[in-house]
Amino acid sequence: MNQPHRRSIFLIDREVQGALMLRIMLYWMFCLLSISLMLICWSAYSGPSRRFIDLVTDLYYRYGPALSASLMLLPIVMMDVLRMSNKFVGPVMRLRKGLRDVAEGRPAQPMNFRDDDFWRDMAGDFNRAAAQVARAAAERPAPTEEMAEPLVESPLVESNA
């Protein structure tokens, strides 16, 4: 098993994890907006006739503490999603590095994911594929001078049919 150790970097892939953080904030804002509109409509429907600004002010004073609580909870949720996203972003980043090494002809180091990472079986698949590529490269004959010469195309033979 892998040695458990804490991650020292939380933002591994800015593009992916930044998109997740932006999506969380947008969902939070749309949720608050929809709840607010629903409460305004309910107040307008069930209560006496009032101006819109009075409905909004009443909503603010009545539900302001809940808004504050959700605002305080938002960074905690974002940090939790950021930590959870490391369980799939980290392995993908390590796979990308390993694939880059193999593509550039360098020997790939055996890949091991953390115990709590997603897609742990991909590390074994990558290790088998990298070993197969290394075996195929070792079995391939070394290029010689004869092999390095360009091939001369033979003239086409026309058939008399």
C-alpha positions in Angstrom: 0.0 0.0 0.0 1.1 3.6 -0.5 2.4 5.6 2.4 -0.3 8.0 3.5 0.8 11.6 3.4 -1.1 14.8 3.2 -1.2 16.8 0.0 0.8 20.0 0.1 -0.7 21.5 -3.0 -4.5 21.9 -3.3 -4.7 23.6 -6.7 -3.1 21.1 -9.0 -4.8 21.9 -12.4 -5.9 25.5 -12.4 -8.1 25.1 -15.4 -10.2 22.2 -14.2 -10.3 23.1 -10.5 -10.9 26.8 -11.3 -13.8 25.8 -13.4 -15.2 23.7 -10.5 -14.8 26.6 -8.1 -16.5 29.0 -10.5 -19.3 26.5 -11.0 -19.9 26.2 -7.3 -20.1 29.9 -6.8 -22.6 30.2 -9.8 -24.7 27.4 -8.4 -24.7 29.1 -5.0 -25.8 32.5 -6.5 -28.5 30.9 -8.6 -29.8 29.0 -5.7 -30.0 32.2 -3.6 -31.6 34.1 -6.4 -34.3 31.4 -7.0 -35.0 31.1 -3.3 -35.2 34.8 -2.9 -37.6 35.2 -5.9 -39.7 32.3 -4.6 -40.0 34.0 -1.2 -40.8 37.4 -2.7 -43.6 35.8 -4.8 -44.9 33.9 -1.8 -44.9 37.0 0.3 -46.7 39.0 -2.4 -49.2 36.3 -2.9 -50.0 35.5 0.7 -49.7 38.9 2.4 -51.3 42.3 2.0 -50.5 44.4 -1.1 -47.1 46.1 -0.7 -44.4 47.8 -2.8 -41.7 45.6 -4.3 -39.0 47.3 -2.3 -40.9 46.6 1.0 -41.1 43.0 0.1 -37.4 42.8 -0.6 -36.5 44.7 2.6 -38.8 42.4 4.6 -37.1 39.4 3.0 -33.7 40.8 3.9 -34.5 41.4 7.5 -36.3 38.1 7.9 -33.7 35.8 6.1 -30.5 37.9 6.3 -29.1 35.6 9.0 -29.6 32.6 6.8 -27.9 34.4 3.9 -24.9 35.2 6.2 -24.7 31.6 7.3 -24.7 30.3 3.7 -22.0 32.9 2.8 -19.9 31.6 5.6 -20.5 28.0 4.5 -19.5 28.7 0.9 -15.7 28.8 1.4 -15.9 25.6 3.4 -17.8 23.8 0.6 -15.4 25.2 -2.0 -12.4 23.9 0.0 -14.0 20.5 0.4 -14.7 20.3 -3.3 -11.1 21.4 -4.1 -9.8 18.6 -1.8 -12.1 16.1 -3.3 -11.2 17.1 -6.9 -7.5 16.4 -6.1 -8.5 12.7 -6.0 -9.1 12.8 -9.7 -7.1 15.7 -10.9 -3.9 14.4 -9.3 -4.0 11.0 -11.0 -4.8 12.6 -14.3 -1.8 14.9 -14.0 0.5 12.0 -13.1 -0.9 10.0 -16.1 -0.2 13.0 -18.4 3.4 13.2 -17.2 3.9 9.5 -17.6 2.3 9.6 -21.1 4.5 12.5 -22.0 7.6 10.5 -20.9 6.6 7.5 -23.0 5.8 9.6 -26.0 9.2 11.3 -25.9 11.0 8.0 -25.6 12.0 8.3 -22.0 11.3 5.3 -19.7 8.2 5.8 -17.6 8.5 5.5 -13.9 6.0 3.0 -12.4 2.9 4.8 -11.4 1.3 4.6 -8.0 -1.7 6.5 -6.9 -2.6 7.4 -3.3 -5.0 5.1 -1.5 -7.8 7.6 -1.6 -7.4 8.6 -5.2 -10.0 7.7 -7.8 -9.2 5.5 -10.8 -6.5 3.5 -9.0 -6.7 0.7 -11.5 -5.6 3.2 -14.3 -2.1 3.2 -12.6 -1.8 -0.6 -13.2 -3.1 -0.2 -16.7 -0.6 2.5 -17.4 2.3 0.5 -15.9 1.4 -2.5 -18.1 1.2 -0.4 -21.2 4.5 1.4 -20.5 6.2 -1.9 -19.9 4.8 -3.2 -23.2 6.1 -0.1 -25.0 9.5 -0.6 -23.3 9.6 -4.3 -24.4 8.7 -3.4 -27.9 11.4 -0.7 -28.1 14.0 -3.2 -26.7 13.0 -5.9 -29.3 13.2 -3.5 -32.2 16.4 -3.9 -34.1 18.8 -0.9 -34.0 18.9 1.0 -37.3 21.9 0.2 -39.4 23.4 2.2 -42.3 21.7 -0.1 -44.8 18.3 0.5 -43.2 18.9 4.2 -43.1 19.3 4.5 -46.9 16.1 5.6 -48.7 14.2 3.0 -50.6 14.4 3.1 -54.4 11.0 2.6 -56.0 10.9 -0.1 -58.6 9.4 0.7 -62.0 5.9 -0.4 -62.5 5.5 -3.4 -64.7 2.8 -3.0 -67.2 0.8 -6.1 -68.1 -0.4 -6.7 -71.7 -3.9 -7.9 -71.2 
